[in-house]
């Protein structure tokens, strides 16, 4: 016997930005923040979204009602987090959004490549966090073996032809060589739109993160010659 509609898992939502011009390039979008993440990234500034079982202030039905009223006013809906792909309800939520005529974007760290593969036909754009080379992930995430999935996810997105932005939040103790090594690997992996983002240590999960030794614009200069079509520096 199948589940009744009341038993079908609903997306657990930790927050909503009703309008943004910066979270989906070129589109007016709403951002749905999905509850839950299995990693504990030291620079995370959304720690309230980590616990997948935490109380959520917004029911998915409220999101649907909001989006229904925004038809013709918004272009897209972005699922962010937390880590959206942690939730089994995400594919059905994306289908509901597409049925309203919205484009669908995803912000993900790519920890679950097999789950991501099932979502790719539903996606119009992806922002993928690549935090480090695979061997450097545990220092950032606090989770052993966490670096293989994101790099597999990168290949899956590229093979599917879904428009992609790769993002890296820079650890504050990184040297120019650290960034050069990662960025060169991404360039070799055919990444064409790459964004580097400053670490906001004042809101970070790890209160002991040091202050950056170099400003992000200084670090960006060391990778400016790499063959990215777009190199974006976000320092706020």
GROMACS elastic network, one bead per residue, 0.5 to 0.9 nm:
[ bonds ]
;  ai    aj funct       b0    kb
    3     6     6  0.77898   500
    3     7     6  0.55796   500
    3     8     6  0.61682   500
    4     7     6  0.52052   500
    4     8     6  0.65165   500
    5     8     6  0.52808   500
    5     9     6  0.86890   500
    6     9     6  0.81174   500
    7    10     6  0.85720   500
    8    89     6  0.82203   500
    9    12     6  0.87549   500
    9    88     6  0.75258   500
    9    89     6  0.56745   500
   10    59     6  0.82839   500
   10    60     6  0.64210   500
   10    61     6  0.85582   500
   10    88     6  0.86902   500
   10    89     6  0.56120   500
   10    90     6  0.83012   500
   10    92     6  0.85874   500
   10    93     6  0.78515   500
   11    34     6  0.73542   500
   11    35     6  0.83954   500
   11    59     6  0.79959   500
   11    60     6  0.58745   500
   11    87     6  0.70095   500
   11    88     6  0.79878   500
   11    89     6  0.51115   500
   11    90     6  0.62232   500
   11    92     6  0.86108   500
   11    93     6  0.67224   500
   12    33     6  0.87324   500
   12    34     6  0.60082   500
   12    35     6  0.56049   500
   12    36     6  0.84088   500
   12    52     6  0.81599   500
   12    53     6  0.88776   500
   12    55     6  0.89292   500
   12    56     6  0.67255   500
   12    58     6  0.79220   500
   12    59     6  0.70454   500
   12    60     6  0.67699   500
   12    87     6  0.79008   500
   12    89     6  0.82400   500
   13    16     6  0.77678   500
   13    32     6  0.68290   500
   13    33     6  0.57912   500
   13    35     6  0.53982   500
   13    49     6  0.89802   500
   13    56     6  0.60601   500
   13    57     6  0.73916   500
   13    58     6  0.58209   500
   13    59     6  0.66069   500
   13    60     6  0.66286   500
   13    63     6  0.86607   500
   13    81     6  0.88030   500
   14    32     6  0.78516   500
   14    33     6  0.54120   500
   14    34     6  0.55736   500
   14    35     6  0.50061   500
   14    36     6  0.85369   500
   14    48     6  0.81261   500
   14    49     6  0.62551   500
   14    54     6  0.87485   500
   14    55     6  0.82453   500
   14    56     6  0.52873   500
   14    57     6  0.64320   500
   14    58     6  0.66708   500
   14    81     6  0.80166   500
   14    82     6  0.84871   500
   15    31     6  0.82711   500
   15    32     6  0.61862   500
   15    34     6  0.72939   500
   15    35     6  0.82659   500
   15    49     6  0.87242   500
   15    56     6  0.80488   500
   15    57     6  0.73576   500
   15    58     6  0.68038   500
   15    81     6  0.88090   500
   16    19     6  0.89625   500
   16    30     6  0.72599   500
   16    31     6  0.56655   500
   16    33     6  0.59613   500
   16    58     6  0.81779   500
   16    63     6  0.81716   500
   17    20     6  0.70092   500
   17    29     6  0.86122   500
   17    30     6  0.55725   500
   17    32     6  0.66845   500
   17    33     6  0.81838   500
   18    29     6  0.74919   500
   18    31     6  0.65715   500
   18    32     6  0.84131   500
   18    66     6  0.86008   500
   19    28     6  0.66763   500
   19    29     6  0.55296   500
   19    31     6  0.73929   500
   19    74     6  0.78059   500
   20    23     6  0.63013   500
   20    24     6  0.80704   500
   20    27     6  0.84135   500
   20    28     6  0.59633   500
   20    29     6  0.53262   500
   20    30     6  0.60984   500
   20    31     6  0.75086   500
   21    24     6  0.68351   500
   21    25     6  0.73444   500
   21    26     6  0.72060   500
   21    27     6  0.63020   500
   21    28     6  0.51869   500
   21    29     6  0.64728   500
   21    30     6  0.88728   500
   22    25     6  0.62455   500
   22    26     6  0.79456   500
   22    27     6  0.81216   500
   22    28     6  0.82264   500
   22    29     6  0.83422   500
   23    27     6  0.83251   500
   23    28     6  0.85813   500
   23    29     6  0.71314   500
   23    30     6  0.83973   500
   23    31     6  0.75439   500
   23    78     6  0.73271   500
   23   105     6  0.87425   500
   23   107     6  0.88062   500
   23   127     6  0.89536   500
   24    27     6  0.56729   500
   24    28     6  0.73763   500
   24    29     6  0.65692   500
   24    76     6  0.76445   500
   24    77     6  0.84042   500
   24    78     6  0.71401   500
   24   105     6  0.68883   500
   24   106     6  0.89260   500
   24   125     6  0.77065   500
   24   126     6  0.87052   500
   24   127     6  0.86105   500
   25    28     6  0.85020   500
   25   125     6  0.89195   500
   27    74     6  0.79579   500
   27    75     6  0.57728   500
   27    76     6  0.65624   500
   28    73     6  0.80636   500
   28    74     6  0.53720   500
   28    75     6  0.52270   500
   28    76     6  0.63417   500
   28    77     6  0.85923   500
   29    74     6  0.56754   500
   29    75     6  0.57920   500
   29    77     6  0.52634   500
   29    78     6  0.67710   500
   29   102     6  0.89638   500
   29   103     6  0.88112   500
   30    67     6  0.86048   500
   30    74     6  0.72995   500
   30    75     6  0.85363   500
   30    76     6  0.65923   500
   30    78     6  0.62043   500
   30    79     6  0.87027   500
   31    76     6  0.87090   500
   31    77     6  0.58259   500
   31    79     6  0.59430   500
   31    80     6  0.66650   500
   31   105     6  0.89473   500
   32    63     6  0.82288   500
   32    77     6  0.72670   500
   32    78     6  0.61265   500
   32    80     6  0.59115   500
   32    81     6  0.76761   500
   33    49     6  0.79582   500
   33    78     6  0.84760   500
   33    79     6  0.61485   500
   33    82     6  0.67475   500
   33    83     6  0.86251   500
   33    84     6  0.77360   500
   34    37     6  0.88841   500
   34    49     6  0.73316   500
   34    52     6  0.89018   500
   34    79     6  0.68430   500
   34    80     6  0.59404   500
   34    82     6  0.56428   500
   34    83     6  0.66500   500
   34    84     6  0.52829   500
   34    85     6  0.88243   500
   34    86     6  0.88363   500
   34    87     6  0.81056   500
   34    90     6  0.89441   500
   35    48     6  0.84237   500
   35    50     6  0.66242   500
   35    51     6  0.69413   500
   35    52     6  0.54639   500
   35    53     6  0.79642   500
   35    54     6  0.76927   500
   35    56     6  0.75955   500
   35    81     6  0.62937   500
   35    82     6  0.55155   500
   35    83     6  0.73326   500
   35    84     6  0.73823   500
   35    86     6  0.87397   500
   35    87     6  0.83141   500
   36    48     6  0.87754   500
   36    49     6  0.54287   500
   36    53     6  0.73379   500
   36    54     6  0.80996   500
   36    81     6  0.72592   500
   36    82     6  0.50739   500
   36    83     6  0.61077   500
   36    84     6  0.75837   500
   36    86     6  0.69361   500
   36    87     6  0.79244   500
   37    40     6  0.77732   500
   37    49     6  0.70520   500
   37    51     6  0.66068   500
   37    52     6  0.66009   500
   37    81     6  0.76416   500
   37    84     6  0.79891   500
   37    86     6  0.67897   500
   38    50     6  0.71242   500
   38    51     6  0.81934   500
   38    52     6  0.83863   500
   38    82     6  0.85982   500
   38    83     6  0.77659   500
   38    86     6  0.78614   500
   38   111     6  0.89904   500
   38   143     6  0.85916   500
   39    50     6  0.78641   500
   39    83     6  0.87583   500
   39   141     6  0.54323   500
   39   142     6  0.67628   500
   39   143     6  0.64717   500
   39   146     6  0.85084   500
   40    43     6  0.86012   500
   40    44     6  0.72960   500
   40    47     6  0.83477   500
   40    50     6  0.78214   500
   40   140     6  0.79237   500
   40   141     6  0.50999   500
   40   142     6  0.57869   500
   40   143     6  0.75773   500
   40   205     6  0.77770   500
   41    44     6  0.52843   500
   41   138     6  0.89259   500
   41   139     6  0.85010   500
   41   140     6  0.52788   500
   41   142     6  0.64959   500
   41   143     6  0.88392   500
   41   204     6  0.87626   500
   41   205     6  0.72549   500
   41   206     6  0.81607   500
   42    45     6  0.88373   500
   42   139     6  0.83427   500
   42   140     6  0.57918   500
   42   141     6  0.65125   500
   42   142     6  0.76902   500
   42   171     6  0.87046   500
   42   204     6  0.65076   500
   42   205     6  0.53766   500
   42   207     6  0.84392   500
   42   209     6  0.75943   500
   43   140     6  0.78693   500
   43   169     6  0.82610   500
   43   170     6  0.89942   500
   43   171     6  0.75484   500
   43   199     6  0.63984   500
   43   200     6  0.70684   500
   43   201     6  0.65291   500
   43   203     6  0.77871   500
   43   205     6  0.56765   500
   43   206     6  0.63671   500
   43   207     6  0.88482   500
   43   209     6  0.77257   500
   44    47     6  0.63408   500
   44   199     6  0.87338   500
   44   200     6  0.85978   500
   44   201     6  0.89071   500
   44   203     6  0.76938   500
   44   204     6  0.52484   500
   44   205     6  0.53638   500
   44   206     6  0.80008   500
   45    48     6  0.84662   500
   45   200     6  0.76214   500
   45   201     6  0.84848   500
   45   202     6  0.87605   500
   45   203     6  0.52737   500
   45   205     6  0.62727   500
   46    49     6  0.56829   500
   46    50     6  0.73222   500
   46    81     6  0.79316   500
   46    82     6  0.71348   500
   46   203     6  0.85261   500
   46   204     6  0.83642   500
   46   205     6  0.82199   500
   47    50     6  0.53183   500
   47    51     6  0.81771   500
   47    82     6  0.81657   500
   47   204     6  0.83635   500
   47   205     6  0.65741   500
   48    51     6  0.71451   500
   48    54     6  0.84360   500
   48    82     6  0.86103   500
   49    52     6  0.73893   500
   49    54     6  0.80060   500
   49    81     6  0.67304   500
   49    82     6  0.51431   500
   49    83     6  0.86255   500
   50    53     6  0.89038   500
   50    54     6  0.83170   500
   50    81     6  0.84619   500
   50    82     6  0.58189   500
   50    83     6  0.82976   500
   51    54     6  0.53580   500
   51    55     6  0.89584   500
   51    82     6  0.86814   500
   52    55     6  0.87357   500
   52    82     6  0.86617   500
   52    86     6  0.85809   500
   52    87     6  0.86535   500
   53    56     6  0.85535   500
   56    59     6  0.73344   500
   58    61     6  0.83130   500
   58    62     6  0.65604   500
   58    63     6  0.74132   500
   59    62     6  0.53141   500
   59    63     6  0.67924   500
   60    63     6  0.50260   500
   60    64     6  0.63384   500
   60    65     6  0.87090   500
   60    93     6  0.84501   500
   61    64     6  0.50705   500
   61    65     6  0.62323   500
   61    66     6  0.86182   500
   62    65     6  0.50611   500
   62    66     6  0.61432   500
   62    67     6  0.86349   500
   63    66     6  0.50425   500
   63    67     6  0.61624   500
   63    68     6  0.85780   500
   64    67     6  0.51097   500
   64    68     6  0.60917   500
   64    69     6  0.87302   500
   64    96     6  0.80445   500
   64    97     6  0.78333   500
   65    68     6  0.51737   500
   65    69     6  0.65407   500
   65    70     6  0.89012   500
   66    69     6  0.53547   500
   66    70     6  0.65015   500
   67    71     6  0.64941   500
   67    74     6  0.83927   500
   67    77     6  0.87712   500
   67    97     6  0.78882   500
   67   100     6  0.78654   500
   68    71     6  0.57073   500
   68   100     6  0.70468   500
   69    72     6  0.86813   500
   69    73     6  0.85544   500
   70    73     6  0.51508   500
   70    74     6  0.59153   500
   71    74     6  0.62414   500
   71    75     6  0.81774   500
   71   100     6  0.70148   500
   71   101     6  0.76371   500
   71   102     6  0.78715   500
   72    75     6  0.73610   500
   72   101     6  0.88174   500
   72   102     6  0.89800   500
   74    77     6  0.79938   500
   74   102     6  0.74235   500
   75   101     6  0.82529   500
   75   102     6  0.55719   500
   75   103     6  0.62710   500
   75   104     6  0.89903   500
   76    97     6  0.87135   500
   76   101     6  0.84861   500
   76   104     6  0.56721   500
   76   105     6  0.70930   500
   77    94     6  0.88243   500
   77    97     6  0.73343   500
   77    98     6  0.89631   500
   77   102     6  0.65045   500
   77   103     6  0.62967   500
   77   104     6  0.52023   500
   77   105     6  0.60762   500
   77   106     6  0.84778   500
   78   103     6  0.84019   500
   78   104     6  0.58780   500
   78   106     6  0.53506   500
   78   107     6  0.71236   500
   78   125     6  0.88842   500
   78   126     6  0.89647   500
   79    83     6  0.89835   500
   79    84     6  0.64613   500
   79    90     6  0.87091   500
   79    94     6  0.85090   500
   79   104     6  0.77475   500
   79   105     6  0.62111   500
   79   107     6  0.61419   500
   79   108     6  0.84667   500
   80    83     6  0.67134   500
   80    84     6  0.59008   500
   80   105     6  0.85708   500
   80   106     6  0.61373   500
   80   108     6  0.67919   500
   81    84     6  0.55985   500
   81   107     6  0.73210   500
   81   108     6  0.76798   500
   82    86     6  0.85656   500
   82   108     6  0.85132   500
   83    86     6  0.57643   500
   83    87     6  0.81107   500
   83   107     6  0.79512   500
   83   108     6  0.60238   500
   83   109     6  0.69551   500
   83   110     6  0.84826   500
   83   111     6  0.85023   500
   84    87     6  0.60417   500
   84    90     6  0.69219   500
   84   106     6  0.79240   500
   84   107     6  0.76489   500
   84   108     6  0.67124   500
   85    88     6  0.73159   500
   85    89     6  0.89017   500
   85    90     6  0.67298   500
   85    91     6  0.88547   500
   85   108     6  0.72984   500
   85   109     6  0.89593   500
   85   110     6  0.79421   500
   85   111     6  0.81097   500
   85   112     6  0.69878   500
   85   115     6  0.67126   500
   85   116     6  0.68300   500
   85   119     6  0.88067   500
   86    89     6  0.89854   500
   86    90     6  0.83355   500
   86   111     6  0.86431   500
   86   112     6  0.77913   500
   86   115     6  0.85389   500
   87    90     6  0.57173   500
   87    91     6  0.87937   500
   88    91     6  0.71435   500
   88    92     6  0.85311   500
   88   115     6  0.87738   500
   89    92     6  0.57571   500
   89    93     6  0.63147   500
   89    94     6  0.88689   500
   90    93     6  0.50229   500
   90    94     6  0.61575   500
   90    95     6  0.86703   500
   90   119     6  0.84780   500
   91    94     6  0.51441   500
   91    95     6  0.62914   500
   91    96     6  0.87708   500
   91   118     6  0.80293   500
   91   119     6  0.63356   500
   91   122     6  0.78583   500
   92    95     6  0.50079   500
   92    96     6  0.62807   500
   92    97     6  0.87080   500
   93    96     6  0.51580   500
   93    97     6  0.63655   500
   93    98     6  0.87466   500
   94    97     6  0.50612   500
   94    98     6  0.61711   500
   94    99     6  0.85807   500
   94   104     6  0.69302   500
   94   119     6  0.85083   500
   94   122     6  0.68287   500
   94   123     6  0.82727   500
   95    98     6  0.50638   500
   95    99     6  0.61291   500
   95   100     6  0.88632   500
   95   122     6  0.71086   500
   96    99     6  0.51052   500
   96   100     6  0.67743   500
   97   100     6  0.53713   500
   97   101     6  0.70084   500
   97   102     6  0.60684   500
   97   103     6  0.78549   500
   97   104     6  0.72978   500
   98   101     6  0.51033   500
   98   102     6  0.52378   500
   98   103     6  0.64026   500
   98   104     6  0.68425   500
   98   122     6  0.78468   500
   99   102     6  0.74424   500
  103   122     6  0.89950   500
  103   123     6  0.75564   500
  103   124     6  0.60672   500
  103   125     6  0.83142   500
  104   122     6  0.71178   500
  104   123     6  0.52907   500
  104   124     6  0.54433   500
  104   125     6  0.68124   500
  104   126     6  0.87854   500
  105   122     6  0.89980   500
  105   123     6  0.59729   500
  105   124     6  0.58799   500
  105   126     6  0.56270   500
  105   127     6  0.78390   500
  106   123     6  0.72985   500
  106   124     6  0.84937   500
  106   125     6  0.65753   500
  106   127     6  0.61772   500
  106   128     6  0.81580   500
  107   110     6  0.88806   500
  107   125     6  0.89452   500
  107   126     6  0.60517   500
  107   128     6  0.61115   500
  107   129     6  0.77399   500
  108   111     6  0.79816   500
  108   126     6  0.75839   500
  108   127     6  0.64167   500
  108   128     6  0.52173   500
  108   129     6  0.62445   500
  109   112     6  0.86419   500
  109   127     6  0.84056   500
  109   128     6  0.55450   500
  109   130     6  0.66716   500
  109   131     6  0.80952   500
  109   149     6  0.88866   500
  109   150     6  0.62913   500
  109   153     6  0.86905   500
  110   113     6  0.61860   500
  110   116     6  0.72162   500
  110   128     6  0.65885   500
  110   129     6  0.72124   500
  110   130     6  0.81860   500
  110   149     6  0.62202   500
  110   151     6  0.77195   500
  110   152     6  0.80457   500
  110   153     6  0.54072   500
  110   154     6  0.75886   500
  111   116     6  0.86771   500
  111   146     6  0.70608   500
  111   147     6  0.80150   500
  111   148     6  0.80498   500
  111   150     6  0.52783   500
  111   151     6  0.88603   500
  111   152     6  0.88949   500
  111   153     6  0.75823   500
  112   115     6  0.54893   500
  112   116     6  0.62144   500
  112   117     6  0.87623   500
  112   149     6  0.60120   500
  112   150     6  0.75619   500
  112   152     6  0.89623   500
  112   153     6  0.75203   500
  113   117     6  0.60789   500
  113   118     6  0.89019   500
  113   149     6  0.58478   500
  113   150     6  0.71753   500
  113   151     6  0.88349   500
  113   152     6  0.63103   500
  113   154     6  0.87077   500
  113   156     6  0.75838   500
  114   117     6  0.51268   500
  114   118     6  0.68390   500
  114   153     6  0.82946   500
  115   118     6  0.54733   500
  115   119     6  0.67829   500
  116   119     6  0.50883   500
  116   120     6  0.63686   500
  116   153     6  0.71048   500
  116   156     6  0.82194   500
  116   157     6  0.84885   500
  117   120     6  0.54620   500
  117   121     6  0.81399   500
  117   153     6  0.79416   500
  117   156     6  0.67457   500
  117   157     6  0.79030   500
  117   160     6  0.87882   500
  118   121     6  0.70174   500
  118   122     6  0.82765   500
  119   122     6  0.54322   500
  119   123     6  0.66110   500
  120   123     6  0.51886   500
  120   124     6  0.82098   500
  120   156     6  0.85661   500
  120   157     6  0.71781   500
  120   160     6  0.70822   500
  120   162     6  0.73304   500
  121   124     6  0.82805   500
  121   160     6  0.82156   500
  121   162     6  0.86362   500
  123   126     6  0.72608   500
  123   162     6  0.71035   500
  123   163     6  0.89428   500
  124   162     6  0.62321   500
  124   163     6  0.67547   500
  125   162     6  0.59026   500
  125   164     6  0.59254   500
  125   165     6  0.81428   500
  126   157     6  0.80181   500
  126   162     6  0.70885   500
  126   163     6  0.63765   500
  126   165     6  0.63508   500
  126   166     6  0.83549   500
  127   163     6  0.87064   500
  127   164     6  0.58434   500
  127   166     6  0.57576   500
  127   167     6  0.68909   500
  128   150     6  0.81082   500
  128   153     6  0.84068   500
  128   154     6  0.73968   500
  128   164     6  0.72958   500
  128   165     6  0.62394   500
  128   167     6  0.60097   500
  128   168     6  0.86319   500
  129   150     6  0.78144   500
  129   165     6  0.85845   500
  129   166     6  0.58758   500
  129   168     6  0.57547   500
  129   169     6  0.79160   500
  130   133     6  0.78855   500
  130   147     6  0.89020   500
  130   150     6  0.65965   500
  130   151     6  0.74937   500
  130   154     6  0.84866   500
  130   166     6  0.65318   500
  130   167     6  0.59461   500
  130   168     6  0.54472   500
  130   169     6  0.82852   500
  130   186     6  0.89824   500
  131   134     6  0.85562   500
  131   136     6  0.81158   500
  131   137     6  0.66497   500
  131   140     6  0.73538   500
  131   141     6  0.86868   500
  131   147     6  0.84404   500
  131   150     6  0.86497   500
  131   167     6  0.77829   500
  131   168     6  0.53298   500
  131   169     6  0.65918   500
  131   170     6  0.78378   500
  131   171     6  0.87869   500
  131   182     6  0.89501   500
  132   135     6  0.76412   500
  132   136     6  0.54011   500
  132   137     6  0.57415   500
  132   140     6  0.80411   500
  132   147     6  0.77198   500
  132   168     6  0.76762   500
  132   170     6  0.89566   500
  132   178     6  0.88930   500
  132   179     6  0.87841   500
  132   182     6  0.64072   500
  133   136     6  0.53254   500
  133   137     6  0.67936   500
  133   147     6  0.70524   500
  133   148     6  0.89467   500
  133   151     6  0.83941   500
  133   181     6  0.84564   500
  133   182     6  0.61096   500
  133   185     6  0.80810   500
  134   137     6  0.56930   500
  134   138     6  0.86330   500
  134   145     6  0.81249   500
  134   146     6  0.74887   500
  134   148     6  0.55929   500
  134   149     6  0.85681   500
  134   150     6  0.81264   500
  134   151     6  0.72855   500
  135   138     6  0.73025   500
  135   139     6  0.87969   500
  135   145     6  0.79146   500
  135   146     6  0.85574   500
  135   147     6  0.62119   500
  135   148     6  0.82915   500
  136   139     6  0.59130   500
  136   140     6  0.71779   500
  136   147     6  0.71492   500
  137   140     6  0.52608   500
  137   141     6  0.59118   500
  137   142     6  0.77588   500
  137   143     6  0.76252   500
  137   144     6  0.77676   500
  137   145     6  0.75832   500
  137   146     6  0.59619   500
  137   147     6  0.50117   500
  137   148     6  0.87767   500
  138   141     6  0.51096   500
  138   143     6  0.50315   500
  138   144     6  0.52038   500
  138   145     6  0.68769   500
  138   146     6  0.64033   500
  138   147     6  0.73701   500
  139   142     6  0.58537   500
  139   143     6  0.80008   500
  139   144     6  0.87265   500
  140   143     6  0.82285   500
  140   171     6  0.79013   500
  141   144     6  0.82142   500
  141   146     6  0.74115   500
  142   146     6  0.85458   500
  143   146     6  0.57601   500
  143   147     6  0.89319   500
  144   147     6  0.81511   500
  145   148     6  0.67280   500
  145   149     6  0.86507   500
  146   149     6  0.65840   500
  146   150     6  0.78954   500
  147   150     6  0.61146   500
  147   151     6  0.70738   500
  148   151     6  0.56780   500
  148   152     6  0.64419   500
  148   153     6  0.87762   500
  149   152     6  0.51585   500
  149   153     6  0.60842   500
  149   154     6  0.86878   500
  150   154     6  0.62377   500
  150   155     6  0.88851   500
  151   155     6  0.66275   500
  151   156     6  0.88342   500
  152   155     6  0.52535   500
  152   156     6  0.63403   500
  152   157     6  0.88199   500
  153   156     6  0.50081   500
  153   157     6  0.62135   500
  153   158     6  0.85946   500
  154   157     6  0.53642   500
  154   158     6  0.62874   500
  154   159     6  0.86447   500
  154   164     6  0.89671   500
  154   166     6  0.84558   500
  154   189     6  0.86718   500
  154   191     6  0.88219   500
  155   158     6  0.51452   500
  155   159     6  0.60255   500
  155   160     6  0.85535   500
  155   189     6  0.81556   500
  156   159     6  0.51465   500
  156   160     6  0.61730   500
  156   161     6  0.87365   500
  157   160     6  0.51479   500
  157   161     6  0.63681   500
  157   162     6  0.58873   500
  157   163     6  0.81050   500
  157   164     6  0.74046   500
  158   161     6  0.51494   500
  158   162     6  0.65280   500
  158   163     6  0.80190   500
  158   164     6  0.76111   500
  158   190     6  0.84658   500
  158   191     6  0.84612   500
  159   162     6  0.80439   500
  161   164     6  0.83840   500
  164   191     6  0.82509   500
  164   192     6  0.83231   500
  164   193     6  0.70164   500
  164   194     6  0.89738   500
  165   191     6  0.80262   500
  165   192     6  0.78453   500
  165   193     6  0.51323   500
  165   194     6  0.59021   500
  165   195     6  0.72167   500
  166   186     6  0.86665   500
  166   191     6  0.71832   500
  166   192     6  0.83913   500
  166   193     6  0.63567   500
  166   195     6  0.62457   500
  166   196     6  0.86045   500
  167   193     6  0.86439   500
  167   194     6  0.58796   500
  167   196     6  0.57286   500
  167   197     6  0.72260   500
  168   194     6  0.80581   500
  168   195     6  0.64188   500
  168   197     6  0.60181   500
  168   198     6  0.87142   500
  169   195     6  0.85514   500
  169   196     6  0.58880   500
  169   198     6  0.58370   500
  169   199     6  0.59485   500
  170   173     6  0.82901   500
  170   174     6  0.68732   500
  170   179     6  0.79264   500
  170   196     6  0.68803   500
  170   197     6  0.61533   500
  170   198     6  0.57851   500
  170   199     6  0.58457   500
  170   216     6  0.81790   500
  171   174     6  0.55377   500
  171   198     6  0.81166   500
  171   199     6  0.64224   500
  171   209     6  0.85703   500
  171   212     6  0.78531   500
  172   175     6  0.86708   500
  172   198     6  0.80931   500
  172   199     6  0.64494   500
  172   200     6  0.89792   500
  172   201     6  0.81347   500
  172   209     6  0.72251   500
  172   210     6  0.63254   500
  172   211     6  0.60105   500
  172   213     6  0.66783   500
  172   214     6  0.80264   500
  173   209     6  0.83814   500
  173   210     6  0.68668   500
  173   211     6  0.75847   500
  173   212     6  0.58284   500
  173   213     6  0.62280   500
  173   214     6  0.84330   500
  174   177     6  0.78716   500
  174   178     6  0.56954   500
  174   179     6  0.69091   500
  174   212     6  0.78833   500
  174   213     6  0.77822   500
  174   214     6  0.84061   500
  175   178     6  0.51815   500
  175   179     6  0.66792   500
  175   180     6  0.86619   500
  175   213     6  0.79468   500
  175   214     6  0.78681   500
  175   219     6  0.78594   500
  176   179     6  0.53147   500
  176   180     6  0.59885   500
  176   181     6  0.85604   500
  176   214     6  0.86660   500
  176   218     6  0.86002   500
  176   219     6  0.57197   500
  176   220     6  0.84933   500
  176   221     6  0.89987   500
  176   222     6  0.64165   500
  176   223     6  0.86059   500
  177   181     6  0.59812   500
  177   182     6  0.85994   500
  177   222     6  0.83689   500
  178   181     6  0.54082   500
  178   182     6  0.64895   500
  178   183     6  0.86930   500
  179   182     6  0.52651   500
  179   183     6  0.59342   500
  179   184     6  0.83537   500
  179   219     6  0.74374   500
  179   220     6  0.84837   500
  179   222     6  0.80265   500
  179   223     6  0.76662   500
  180   183     6  0.51824   500
  180   184     6  0.58803   500
  180   185     6  0.85002   500
  180   219     6  0.87283   500
  180   222     6  0.65761   500
  180   223     6  0.58984   500
  181   184     6  0.53174   500
  181   185     6  0.63480   500
  181   186     6  0.88368   500
  182   185     6  0.51816   500
  182   186     6  0.63636   500
  182   187     6  0.87268   500
  183   186     6  0.50432   500
  183   187     6  0.61482   500
  183   188     6  0.86236   500
  183   194     6  0.84933   500
  183   223     6  0.68999   500
  183   226     6  0.78447   500
  184   188     6  0.61862   500
  184   189     6  0.85515   500
  184   223     6  0.79199   500
  184   226     6  0.69475   500
  184   227     6  0.89449   500
  185   188     6  0.50994   500
  185   189     6  0.62207   500
  185   190     6  0.89163   500
  186   190     6  0.65666   500
  186   191     6  0.55749   500
  186   192     6  0.85974   500
  186   194     6  0.85457   500
  187   190     6  0.52097   500
  187   191     6  0.52871   500
  187   192     6  0.71066   500
  187   194     6  0.89576   500
  187   226     6  0.68306   500
  187   227     6  0.64252   500
  187   228     6  0.66924   500
  188   191     6  0.74304   500
  188   227     6  0.89438   500
  190   227     6  0.88964   500
  190   228     6  0.84811   500
  191   194     6  0.69000   500
  191   227     6  0.88096   500
  191   228     6  0.68816   500
  191   229     6  0.86863   500
  192   227     6  0.73822   500
  192   229     6  0.50805   500
  192   230     6  0.63900   500
  192   231     6  0.82420   500
  193   228     6  0.60412   500
  193   229     6  0.59206   500
  193   231     6  0.61821   500
  193   232     6  0.78059   500
  194   228     6  0.68207   500
  194   229     6  0.82514   500
  194   230     6  0.61854   500
  194   231     6  0.50978   500
  194   232     6  0.61800   500
  194   233     6  0.87489   500
  195   230     6  0.80111   500
  195   231     6  0.57886   500
  195   233     6  0.57911   500
  195   234     6  0.71554   500
  196   216     6  0.80698   500
  196   220     6  0.78775   500
  196   231     6  0.78904   500
  196   232     6  0.62903   500
  196   233     6  0.51990   500
  196   234     6  0.61744   500
  196   235     6  0.83650   500
  197   216     6  0.76605   500
  197   232     6  0.84162   500
  197   233     6  0.61801   500
  197   235     6  0.59590   500
  197   236     6  0.79496   500
  198   212     6  0.89619   500
  198   215     6  0.83714   500
  198   216     6  0.62045   500
  198   233     6  0.82222   500
  198   234     6  0.63249   500
  198   236     6  0.68192   500
  199   202     6  0.88787   500
  199   204     6  0.80928   500
  199   212     6  0.81615   500
  199   235     6  0.82432   500
  199   236     6  0.87924   500
  200   203     6  0.59807   500
  200   204     6  0.63995   500
  200   236     6  0.80307   500
  201   205     6  0.83493   500
  201   206     6  0.81014   500
  201   207     6  0.74594   500
  201   208     6  0.86857   500
  201   209     6  0.64854   500
  201   210     6  0.76661   500
  201   211     6  0.71134   500
  201   212     6  0.87577   500
  202   207     6  0.77689   500
  203   206     6  0.86623   500
  203   207     6  0.81384   500
  204   207     6  0.62457   500
  204   208     6  0.88662   500
  204   209     6  0.77903   500
  205   208     6  0.89029   500
  205   209     6  0.88797   500
  206   209     6  0.58966   500
  207   210     6  0.85848   500
  209   212     6  0.88531   500
  210   213     6  0.83452   500
  211   214     6  0.89133   500
  212   215     6  0.67691   500
  212   216     6  0.85637   500
  214   217     6  0.82905   500
  214   218     6  0.63847   500
  214   219     6  0.67496   500
  215   218     6  0.53232   500
  215   219     6  0.65669   500
  215   220     6  0.88266   500
  215   235     6  0.86608   500
  216   219     6  0.50407   500
  216   220     6  0.60765   500
  216   221     6  0.87957   500
  216   233     6  0.74820   500
  216   234     6  0.81618   500
  216   235     6  0.65894   500
  217   221     6  0.65368   500
  217   233     6  0.72083   500
  217   234     6  0.89917   500
  217   235     6  0.79298   500
  218   221     6  0.55054   500
  218   222     6  0.74349   500
  219   222     6  0.56050   500
  219   223     6  0.74994   500
  220   223     6  0.55498   500
  220   224     6  0.62409   500
  220   231     6  0.86546   500
  220   232     6  0.89295   500
  220   233     6  0.72048   500
  221   224     6  0.52124   500
  221   225     6  0.81607   500
  222   225     6  0.75666   500
  222   226     6  0.89239   500
  223   226     6  0.56212   500
  223   231     6  0.88269   500
  224   227     6  0.82406   500
  224   228     6  0.83564   500
  224   231     6  0.74555   500
  225   228     6  0.82905   500
  227   230     6  0.87528   500
  228   231     6  0.60680   500
